[in-house]
Amino acid sequence: MTTYNFTTAPKRLTTHSVKWQATETDPEILPMWIADMDFETFPEMTAAIKTFADYGIYGYAYAPKSLYDAIVAWEDAQHHYAITADDIVLISGVVPAITVAIQAFTEENDAVLINTPLYPPFARTIKLNNRKLVTNSLVEVAGKFTIDFSQLEKDIVDNDVKLYAFCSPHNPGGRVWTVAELTRIAELCQKYQVTLIADEIHQDLTLFNHQHHSFNTVGDYRDFAIILTSATKTFNIAGTGTAYALIENEDLKRKFKARQLMNNQHEVTTLGMLGTETALTSGAPWLAALKPVLEENLAFLTDYFASKAPRIKVMQPEGGYLVWLDFSDYGLEDKDLHHLLKADAKVTLNEGINFGAEGLGHARLNIAAPLEHVKLAVERIAAALPK
């Protein structure tokens, strides 16, 4: 049985790491922000990339049948989603795929809806493509985000929404949506002829026995719904830059691929294809070993804040390694909160306001790091906050 290293942090200061860039100029900074794990990958990934490097020729490559077979097998085994190779459209990333979908399925000034707070590129992409951004606020109930379906329907009708960009599991709240919730969303999309794109990039990272349900597995929604996902978040290979859209409807697929070609976004890197295939064929044991580590890190963070800084509200993620923290009980101005976290605690988190107006007084913390890093981060945060 292979033993994986989740206790020693790789040294990343000489690797041009975005996550660790601020630490290059301030060695005290502990980065706990961007969705990038501070864990080594599994040995089969390293070996595959070394073999590729040793070949010595890095020209154009086409996607092999084995890559499509790996995606089909993974989606079936992990998420009970029965697809064929013809349903798969490769692309360089989920965010680029969101852009292509918005351009393919809407016109300028059309309304596109999102649930906020939400991963910032959703809103940014909608606005940069001259679409009308419609935000539907998630409601916190018993410490987790829920959807106000009456308000959601009103937002769809009042704004004549054409496309719903949905995040499942949710980032930053970590909600793993239930079958009932997904079904209700589908019913509204069908009723009002709304195209749905589901960003499911965190689908493999469910915690505490929660079960992710890919949108198109809870009903026959293929005629208006497409799934966007990738191995990059699951296996910490974001630098390889490959994702895939699952599009079963031929008309949706034709429109998506036409816009993809128009944007010259139809090519993916050889290294990305290799990384994805290796992840999906050899990475399952590493993923199984990772999840208890994330659960232990989350448990430590929750218990420590409950004891030392109980005014911080911790939203327990059901999936993913990103934790939504509410500091609003401290009554700090948002800029003062984040100055305190960076200047006094020497910890960098994602500023909540970037996820939408609901993020005021919040921050997102990444627990995908050795436990010693998590301990140091939460100790610093608790010590820096007003007593």
N, C-alpha and C positions, 0 to 999 in steps of 0.2 A: 504493500500500500504506500503510495507516494505521500510524503510529508511536505506541506507547503509552508513558506515563510510569511507569516502575517505579523511577526513581532519586530523585525528589523526594517527600519525605514530606508529605502534606497537613497543614495546621495544624489540629489537632482540639481544642485546649484550650478553645475557646469554643462547642463543639457539644454539650455534655453527653454526651460519649463515655464509656461505662462503662470502656473500656480505659484511657483517659487520665485518669480521675477522680483517682487518687492523685497524679498529676503537677501537678494544679491547686494542691495544698497543699505539694508538695515538687517544685520544678522540676527537680531532679536525677534524679528517678525516670524510668527508661526502661522502659515497659511492653512486655513480650514474652509475654503470657499468653493471654488469652481468644481464641477462634477468630474473629478479626476482623482483616482485612488492612489494613495502612497503605498501600494503593495507591488511586489514583483509579480510578473505574469507566471504562468505555468511553463514547465520545461519544454513541452511539445511546441509551444509557440516560439520560444527562443530558438529551438532547433530548426523549425521550418524557415524562420527568417534568416538564420545563418546559412542554411542550404541555398536559399535564394540568393543571398549575397555572394556566396562562393561561386555561383554560376558565371558571374562576370558580365552578363549582357542583360540590360534592363530596358528593352524596347517595348513596343506595343504588344499587348496580350488580349486575347478574347477570354470571356468567362467560360471556364470548362463545365461540362455536364456535372462533374462531381460537386461543384459549388452549388448548383441548383438542387442537386439531390440532397446536399447537406441542409439547405434551408428548408426544403420540403419535409425532411425527416425531423428536424428540430421543431418546427411549428406543430407537427403532428404529435410528437412525443411529449413536448413540454406544455403545449397549449391546446391540444386537441383540435387544432385548426387544419382541416384537410384541404390542401391547395395542390396545384400542379406547377410544374416549371413555367408554364405559359402565363401564370398569374403573377410572376415575379418580375419587377422592373428594378434593375440596379441603379443606384445614384450615389453621389459622393457623400451625402449626409441627410439626416432627417430634416434639418432646418432648410437646406436647399430644396428638399422635396415639398415642404410646406409652401415655399415660394412658388414652385412649379404648379402645385395644385391650385393655389389662389389665382394664378394667372390663367390656368387652363379652364377653370370652372366658374369664374366670375369676370365681370367687366369693371372698368374703372367706375368708382362711386357706388358700386354694389356694397351691401352691408355684410360684414363678416363678424361672427360672434365668437367670443371666448369667455371662459369662466375665470374670474380673477379672485385672488392673486394668481399669477401664472408666469412661467418661464419667460423672461423678457423678449426673446426673439419673435414670439408669436405676434405681440402688439406691434413691434418694430416693423416686421415684415408686412403686415397689413397696411400700416400707414405709409411705408415707403412705396408700396404698389398702388397708392392712391385709391384704396378702398375705405369704406366707412367702418371704423372700429366700433363695435358694440360690445360692451362689457357687462357680463352678468355676474354679480358678486356671489361667491360661495358663502354659505352660512355656517358658522361654527356651532356645532351641537355636541355636547358631551365630549369636548376635546378633539373633534375631528370635523373636517369640512363635509358639508352636505349641499345638495342642490335644491333651491327653492323652485320647484317645477312650475308653480303658478306664475312666478315672475319670469322664469325662462320662456314660457309660452308667450307671455305678454311682450317680452323683448323681441322674440322672433316675429310676432305679428306686427307690432308697432313700427319695426324697422325694416320690414320686408326682407328678412335675412335670407341670403342666398347660400351661404356656406358657414358651417359650424366647425371650428378648429378645436378639437377636443384632446385633452391630455389624460392618458390612462396607462399606468398609474399616474396620479397627479404629482406635478412638480410645481410648487415646493411642499405641498401638504402631505405627500406620501399616501394619499387615499388609494386603495385598491377597490374600484367601484364594483358594486354587486350586480348580479344578473338583473334584479328588479330595476335598478337605476339605469343600467344600459338599455334595457327594454323600453323604459319610459322615454329616454332620449330618442331612441329609434322611432317610436310612435310619433313623436313631435316632428321629427325630420320627414317622415313619410307623409304626415298630414299636411305639412306646409311646403313640401317639395324642396327641402334643404339638403344640399350635398354635405356629407360629413367626412372629415379627415381625422383619423385617430392617431395621435403620436403615442406609440406604445413602446418607446425605446427602453423604458425601465421594466418591461414585462417580466423579465427573468429574475428580478431582484426582490420578489415578494418575501416577507418575513413573517415569523410567528404563525406559520401554517395558513396564511391568507392565500387565496387562489385568484390569480389573474384570469379574466375571461376576455379573450380577444373579441373585439366588437362584433365581428362577423360570425362568431360561434354561438351567439345567444339567439340568433334568428336569421332569416334569409334577407340580409340587408345589402347584398352585393351590388344592387342596382343604384345605390346612392352612397355607399360607404367604401372608403379605401383605408388600408392600414399602412402606417409608416413605422419602420422599426430598424434595428441594427444590433450587431453584436458588440459595438464599440463601448457602450457604457457597461454592459455586463462583464466584459473581460478586460476592461481598461486598455483598449487599443484605439482610442479616439484619434490618435495621430495617423492612423492608417487610412482614415477617411472613406469608409464605404457603408452604405445603408441599402435598404430595399423597400419598395412599395409593393404591397399585395393588392392587386386590382383584378377582380374576377369579371367585372362587367366590361365587355369589349369596347363599348363606346367610351366609357370613362378612361380605359387604357389607351385608346387611340388618341384622345384629347391630351392626356397627360404626356404621352411620348412625343406628340407633335410639339408641345410647348417645351419639353425638355430638349428636343433637337434644336428648336428655334433659339434657345439660350445656350446652346453648345454645352449642355449638362448631361450628355448621354454617355460619357466615358467615365470609368472609374479606374483607379490605379491597380497595377498588378499586385503590389504589396497589400492593398486593401482587400482584394479578392482572396489572396492567400491567407491573410489574417482572419477573415470571416470564416472561410472554410475550416481552417485549423481550429478556431474557437468552437465552432458548432459540432465538429467531429471528435475533438479531444478535450474540450474544456469543462465538461459536465462535472467531473470529480472536483476540480478546483472550485467551481461555483458552489458545489455542495459544502465544501470546507469553508468557503468565505462567509456564508450566511450566519453561522453561529458566531463568528467573529464580529460581524456587524451588530447582531443582537446583544452580545456582551458589551460592546462599546456603547450602544444606546442605553442599556440598563445602567451602566456606570454614570453616563451623563445625566440621566433622569434622576437617579438617586442622589447624586452629588448636588445638583441644583435644588432638589427638594429639601436637602439638609442645609446647604450653605447660602443659597440664593432663591428662596421659595417664591419670590415675586416674579421670577421668570416663568412664563407658561410654556411648557414644552409640548408641542403637538407630536404625538407618537406616530411615526410613519408605519404604515402597514406594508409598504414596499419602498425600495430604494435606500440610499444611504445619506439622504439629505434631510436635515431636521429643521423645522420651522419654529423659531423662537420668538416669543412675544415679550418685549421689554416695556410695554406701555405703562405698566403699573408704577414704573419709576418716575413717570412724569417728565422725562427728559425731552428736549427738542430733538428732532430726528438727527440733525447734523451733530448735535452734542453727543448723542448716543454713539454714533459711529466714529466720532473723533476719540471718544473714551476707549472704545474697543480696540482701535488701531494704535493710538498714541500711548495709552496707559496700560491696557491689557496686552498690547503687542500681538494681537490676534486679528487676522483678516477674515471677515465673513462677507457673504453677499448681502448688500443693503436691501432690506425688504421693500422699500419704496420703488425699486426698479421692477418689482413684480406687479405693480398696480397700486392704486390709492389705498387699498386695504393693507398694504405692507408698511404703512407708516408705523414706526416704533418697533419694527420686526427685523429679523435677520435670519439668513439661512446658513446652517453649519454643516459641514461635510464630515461624517464620522468614519469614512473609509480610509483609515490610517491606523498604524499601530496604537494599541491601547495607551501606551505611554504618551503619545501625542495628544490623544483625546483628554487624558487626565490633565496634562499640562495646560491645555486650552481652557478647559472648564474651571480649573483652579485660578487661572489668570483672570478670566471673565468675572468670576464671583468676587475675587479680591478687589477688582477695579470698580465695581458698582457701588453706589451710595448705600450706606447701611441704614 
